[in-house]
Amino acid sequence: MSSVRQLKYSEALREAADVCLERDPKVYMLGLGVPDPIGVFGTTAGLREKHGANRVFDMPIAENAMTGIALGSCLVGMRPVMTHMRLEFSMTAMDQICNQAAKWHYMFGGQSAVPLTMRMIIGRGWGQGPQHSQSLHAWFAHIPGLKVVMPTTPYDAKGMLITAIEDNNPVVFLEHRWLYNIHGPVPEGHYTVPFTPRLANEGKDATIVSLSYATLDAIKALRELEKDGIKCDLIDLRAIAPLDDTLILESVARTGRLIVVDQGTLTAGFSAEIIARVSEKAFAHLKAPPIRVALPDCPTPTTRALSNFYYPTPGHIVAAVRKSMGLSYEEDPFTNIDPADKTMDVPDKEFTGPF
């Protein structure tokens, strides 16, 4: 039996776009840097050369106007894939995204479809600071009519991007910049992955719910916990709108404990939605109060001396699980961190391969 080939996350996204451009002449791509040689971290490299400048092209720094153009093209049957080099760039087009794209199918009685895929890059690193590293997924999940997807693995990245492009609804597709170089098994050709959570690890002691890059931190935490014989369910959300909570509720019914790891800020973050649903639907199963592991309620720092103490670490997840179980835990996992540590502001080299 031949082994399944390995692709980087970025390569998986590029292949998904290539597959969709090949299969459907109505698919086209636009965005800042899309036709550049680097091609948005490699995710669009070579696509213009293969599919032509009429289907893969750059755009002016006018996100509101260009989103409107892409939206209008949906009404005549096109399927645009719009790429924002950072989520913050899409913020100038919030009216188009949230007031127009999200609502047209409903407002016109189902007579129009908006198959618009909006790729947005999120996450920390390299001193991106408060205006270029926000993870505002909870914003978009709050808008009825938008689908919000956040894949973690290369396999899911390819399959879910294809699903998004083929969906007749607007999809916000969020990619953490630190995921691009991880790799894993990815099948060739066309396949789709549903917008539902997956069980990434099985255990009986607690349920950890995470998404995107936070899932990698959770995996590192699981390794530490297993040294003490603690085994946890790990649920990778993959999509937060629509949110299928079946797997989460079933897990909490078995473990009785819930820790939610989110890369957004604590107050009004998506972690609160998970805890609210479990409290409403599975409160009787809880053995301990649910715990959120999220960013503090302050802007993202630029300087390393501050950012090293801003982002929760796997140690915070370990502490949350142990606290939930009534075991001793480290009160402040930041205690042993060096403010000058350069390795904390770049992708974790441990996750260059499958996980």
C-alpha positions in Angstrom: 0.0 0.0 0.0 1.5 3.3 -1.1 1.9 6.1 1.5 -0.3 9.2 1.2 1.7 12.1 0.0 2.6 15.0 2.4 1.7 18.6 1.6 2.3 21.8 3.5 -0.8 23.7 4.7 0.0 26.4 2.1 0.4 23.9 -0.7 -2.9 22.3 0.3 -4.7 25.6 0.0 -3.0 26.3 -3.4 -4.1 22.9 -4.7 -7.7 23.5 -3.5 -7.8 26.7 -5.5 -6.2 25.0 -8.5 -8.8 22.2 -8.4 -11.7 24.7 -8.3 -10.3 26.9 -11.0 -9.8 23.8 -13.2 -13.3 22.4 -12.6 -15.4 25.5 -12.8 -14.8 28.4 -15.2 -16.9 30.6 -13.0 -14.4 30.5 -10.2 -11.9 33.4 -10.1 -9.4 34.8 -7.5 -8.6 38.3 -6.6 -6.7 40.1 -3.8 -3.6 42.0 -2.7 -0.5 40.0 -3.6 -2.4 37.1 -5.3 -0.3 37.1 -8.5 3.0 38.0 -6.8 5.8 35.5 -7.0 5.5 34.6 -3.3 1.7 34.3 -3.8 0.3 34.9 -0.3 2.6 32.6 1.6 2.7 30.3 -1.4 -1.1 29.7 -1.4 -1.6 31.3 -4.9 1.8 30.9 -6.4 1.7 29.9 -10.1 -2.1 30.1 -10.4 -2.0 33.2 -12.6 0.4 31.5 -15.0 -1.7 28.5 -15.3 -5.2 30.0 -15.4 -4.6 33.4 -16.8 -4.7 37.0 -15.7 -8.4 37.3 -16.2 -9.1 34.7 -13.5 -6.3 35.3 -11.0 -5.4 38.9 -10.5 -4.3 41.6 -8.1 -6.7 44.4 -6.9 -6.4 48.0 -5.8 -6.1 48.9 -2.1 -9.9 49.5 -2.1 -11.3 46.6 -0.2 -14.8 48.0 0.2 -15.2 48.7 -3.6 -13.6 45.4 -4.6 -15.8 43.4 -2.3 -18.8 45.1 -3.9 -17.5 44.2 -7.3 -17.0 40.5 -6.3 -20.4 40.5 -4.7 -22.0 41.9 -7.8 -20.3 39.2 -9.9 -22.0 36.5 -7.7 -25.4 37.8 -9.0 -24.4 36.9 -12.5 -23.2 33.4 -11.6 -19.5 33.9 -10.8 -17.8 32.3 -7.8 -15.1 34.8 -6.6 -12.4 33.9 -4.1 -11.2 37.1 -2.4 -8.0 37.1 -0.4 -7.1 39.6 2.3 -3.4 39.5 3.4 -4.7 40.3 6.9 -8.1 40.1 8.4 -7.9 43.8 9.3 -7.9 44.7 5.6 -11.4 43.3 5.3 -12.6 45.6 8.1 -13.0 48.4 5.5 -15.5 46.3 3.7 -17.7 45.3 6.7 -20.8 46.8 5.2 -20.4 44.8 2.0 -19.7 41.6 4.0 -22.2 41.9 6.8 -24.9 44.1 5.5 -25.0 42.9 1.9 -23.4 39.5 1.2 -24.7 37.9 4.3 -28.3 39.1 3.8 -29.1 39.0 0.1 -30.2 35.4 -0.1 -32.6 36.1 2.8 -33.8 39.5 1.6 -34.6 38.4 -1.9 -36.5 35.3 -0.9 -33.8 32.8 -1.9 -33.8 34.1 -5.5 -30.2 35.1 -5.4 -27.1 33.3 -4.2 -23.8 34.8 -3.0 -21.1 32.2 -3.5 -18.3 34.5 -2.2 -15.3 33.0 -0.4 -13.3 35.5 1.6 -9.9 34.2 2.7 -8.4 36.2 5.7 -5.1 35.7 7.4 -5.0 35.9 11.2 -2.6 35.3 14.0 0.5 36.5 15.8 4.1 36.8 15.0 7.0 39.0 13.7 5.8 42.0 15.7 2.5 42.3 13.7 1.1 44.4 16.6 -2.5 45.6 17.4 -3.6 46.4 13.8 -2.3 43.3 12.0 -2.7 40.2 14.2 -6.2 40.2 15.5 -8.4 37.1 15.5 -11.9 38.5 15.1 -13.6 35.3 14.1 -16.3 35.9 16.8 -17.3 39.1 14.9 -18.2 37.2 11.7 -19.8 34.3 13.5 -22.3 36.7 15.0 -23.7 37.6 11.6 -26.5 35.4 10.4 -25.9 34.4 6.8 -22.1 34.1 7.0 -20.3 30.8 7.3 -17.0 31.0 9.2 -14.3 28.3 8.7 -11.0 27.8 10.5 -9.2 24.6 9.5 -6.1 23.4 11.3 -4.7 20.5 9.3 -3.5 20.5 5.6 -6.1 17.8 4.9 -8.9 20.0 6.2 -7.5 23.2 4.6 -7.8 21.7 1.1 -11.1 19.9 1.6 -12.8 22.8 3.4 -11.6 25.5 0.9 -13.1 23.4 -1.9 -16.3 23.1 0.2 -16.3 26.9 0.7 -15.8 27.7 -3.0 -18.5 25.3 -4.0 -20.9 26.6 -1.3 -23.7 29.0 -2.5 -23.3 31.1 0.6 -20.7 33.6 1.6 -17.9 31.9 3.6 -15.2 33.7 5.7 -12.2 31.4 5.5 -9.7 32.2 8.3 -6.1 31.0 8.0 -3.6 31.4 10.9 -0.2 32.5 9.4 1.7 30.0 11.6 -0.1 27.0 10.0 1.3 27.5 6.5 4.5 25.4 7.0 3.0 22.5 8.9 2.5 19.4 6.7 0.4 16.3 6.7 -1.3 13.8 4.4 -3.4 15.3 1.6 -5.1 13.3 -1.1 -4.8 14.3 -4.7 -7.7 15.7 -6.7 -11.1 16.8 -5.6 -12.6 16.1 -2.2 -14.6 18.1 0.3 -14.7 18.3 4.1 -17.9 19.3 6.0 -18.1 22.3 8.2 -18.3 20.3 11.4 -16.0 19.6 14.3 -13.6 16.6 14.5 -12.3 14.6 17.4 -8.6 15.0 17.3 -7.8 13.0 20.5 -9.8 10.7 22.8 -9.7 10.7 26.6 -11.9 10.4 29.7 -10.8 13.1 32.1 -11.7 16.4 30.4 -12.9 17.9 27.2 -10.7 20.5 25.4 -12.3 22.5 22.6 -10.0 24.5 20.4 -9.7 25.9 16.8 -7.0 26.8 14.3 -3.5 27.2 15.7 -4.8 26.9 19.3 -5.3 23.2 18.5 -1.6 22.8 18.1 -1.0 24.3 21.5 -3.7 22.0 22.9 -1.8 19.0 21.4 1.4 20.1 23.2 -0.6 20.4 26.4 -2.0 16.9 26.0 1.5 15.5 25.8 2.3 17.0 29.2 -0.9 15.9 30.8 -0.4 12.3 29.6 2.9 12.2 31.5 0.7 12.3 34.6 -1.9 9.8 33.2 -4.4 12.5 32.3 -6.2 11.9 29.0 -8.5 14.3 27.4 -10.9 14.6 24.4 -9.7 17.2 22.0 -12.2 18.7 19.7 -11.0 20.8 16.8 -13.9 23.0 15.9 -12.9 23.6 12.2 -16.0 25.8 11.7 -17.8 28.1 14.1 -20.7 29.2 11.9 -22.7 27.1 11.5 -21.7 25.5 14.8 -22.6 21.8 15.2 -22.3 21.2 19.0 -23.2 17.5 19.0 -19.7 16.2 19.4 -19.0 18.7 22.2 -22.1 17.8 24.2 -21.4 14.1 23.8 -17.8 14.6 25.0 -18.8 16.6 28.0 -21.4 14.0 28.9 -18.5 11.5 29.2 -15.8 13.7 30.8 -17.8 16.2 32.9 -15.2 18.9 32.4 -14.8 21.6 29.7 -11.8 23.8 28.8 -12.2 26.0 25.7 -9.0 27.3 24.1 -9.5 30.4 21.8 -7.1 32.7 20.1 -9.5 35.6 20.4 -9.9 37.9 23.4 -11.7 36.7 26.5 -14.7 39.0 26.8 -17.4 38.2 24.3 -15.1 35.8 22.6 -16.2 32.6 20.9 -15.1 30.5 23.9 -18.1 32.0 25.7 -20.5 30.7 23.1 -19.2 27.1 23.6 -19.5 27.4 27.4 -23.0 28.9 27.1 -24.2 26.0 24.9 -22.8 23.4 27.2 -24.3 25.1 30.2 -27.7 25.2 28.6 -27.7 21.7 27.2 -25.4 19.6 29.4 -25.2 21.4 32.7 -26.1 18.3 34.7 -23.0 16.5 33.4 -20.5 19.1 34.6 -18.3 18.1 37.5 -16.5 21.5 37.6 -17.0 25.0 36.2 -15.9 25.4 32.6 -12.7 27.3 32.0 -11.7 29.6 29.1 -8.1 30.0 27.9 -8.0 33.1 25.7 -6.2 36.4 25.1 -6.4 39.2 27.7 -8.7 42.1 27.0 -6.1 44.5 25.7 -4.6 45.3 22.2 -2.0 42.9 20.8 1.5 44.1 21.7 4.2 44.7 19.1 7.3 44.4 21.2 8.5 40.9 22.1 8.9 41.9 25.8 5.1 42.3 26.0 3.9 39.8 23.4 5.7 37.0 25.2 3.4 37.5 28.1 0.3 38.1 26.1 -0.4 34.9 24.3 -1.5 31.8 26.4 0.9 28.9 26.2 0.3 25.1 26.4 1.2 25.5 30.1 -2.0 27.6 30.5 -4.0 24.7 29.0 -2.3 22.2 31.3 -3.1 24.4 34.3 -6.7 24.8 33.3 -7.2 21.0 33.0 -5.5 20.3 36.3 -7.6 23.0 38.0 -10.8 21.6 36.6 -9.8 18.2 38.0 -9.1 19.6 41.4 -5.4 18.9 41.1 -2.4 21.2 41.9 -1.6 23.5 39.0 0.8 26.4 38.2 -0.9 29.6 39.1 1.1 31.7 36.5 2.5 29.7 33.6 4.3 32.9 32.4 6.6 32.8 35.4 9.5 31.0 33.7 9.3 32.9 30.4 12.2 35.1 29.2 11.0 38.5 27.9 13.8 38.5 25.3 13.0 35.0 24.0 13.0 35.3 20.2 11.5 31.9 19.6 8.0 32.9 20.9 7.4 35.4 18.1 8.0 32.9 15.3 6.2 29.7 14.3 6.9 26.7 16.6 9.5 24.6 14.7 8.1 21.5 16.4 5.1 21.6 14.2 6.7 21.5 10.8 5.3 18.0 10.3 2.2 16.0 11.0 0.7 16.2 14.4 
